Amino acid sequence: MKKAEVVRLYKFSDGKLITVDKEKIAFMRRHATAFTSFSITAALVKGLETSINTLTNFNTNT
């Protein structure tokens, strides 16, 4: 059977997406106080990090 091709809605690699997301997480943690006014909590950041780790483990760029 032929492996199903994954089609993304964005025009860059998953590796680039993961890198940018991890940078954003670091920024949100560094400026956590400022992000509380936008209802960004530590739990939301942790959830985003978990999702990114799932994508990293998915390994679609091979």
C-alpha positions as CSV (number, residue, x, y, z in Angstrom):
1,M,0.0,0.0,0.0
2,K,1.1,3.5,-0.8
3,K,1.7,5.7,2.3
4,A,-0.9,8.5,2.5
5,E,0.5,12.0,1.9
6,V,0.0,14.6,4.6
7,V,-1.3,17.9,3.2
8,R,-0.8,21.0,5.4
9,L,-2.6,24.3,5.3
10,Y,0.7,26.1,5.7
11,K,3.6,26.4,3.3
12,F,6.6,25.6,5.5
13,S,8.0,22.5,7.1
14,D,6.9,21.0,10.3
15,G,10.4,21.6,11.6
16,K,10.0,25.3,11.0
17,L,6.6,25.3,12.7
18,I,8.0,23.5,15.7
19,T,11.0,25.9,16.0
20,V,8.7,29.0,15.8
21,D,6.3,27.5,18.3
22,K,9.0,26.7,20.8
23,E,10.3,30.3,20.5
24,K,6.8,31.6,21.2
25,I,6.5,29.3,24.3
26,A,9.8,30.7,25.6
27,F,8.6,34.2,25.1
28,M,5.2,33.5,26.8
29,R,7.0,32.0,29.8
30,R,9.5,34.9,30.0
31,H,6.7,37.5,29.9
32,A,4.0,35.4,31.7
33,T,2.8,38.4,33.7
34,A,2.1,40.4,30.6
35,F,0.3,37.5,28.9
36,T,-2.2,37.1,31.8
37,S,-4.1,40.1,30.5
38,F,-4.8,38.1,27.4
39,S,-5.9,35.1,29.5
40,I,-2.8,33.1,28.6
41,T,-2.1,30.9,31.6
42,A,0.7,28.5,32.5
43,A,-1.8,25.7,31.8
44,L,-2.5,26.9,28.3
45,V,1.2,27.2,27.5
46,K,1.8,23.7,28.9
47,G,-1.0,22.4,26.6
48,L,0.6,24.1,23.6
49,E,3.9,22.6,24.5
50,T,2.3,19.1,24.8
51,S,0.7,19.5,21.3
52,I,4.1,20.6,19.8
53,N,5.8,17.6,21.4
54,T,3.1,15.4,19.9
55,L,3.8,16.9,16.4
56,T,7.5,16.4,16.9
57,N,7.0,12.8,17.7
58,F,4.7,12.3,14.7
59,N,7.6,12.6,12.3
60,T,5.9,13.6,9.1
61,N,8.9,15.1,7.3
62,T,10.6,11.8,6.4
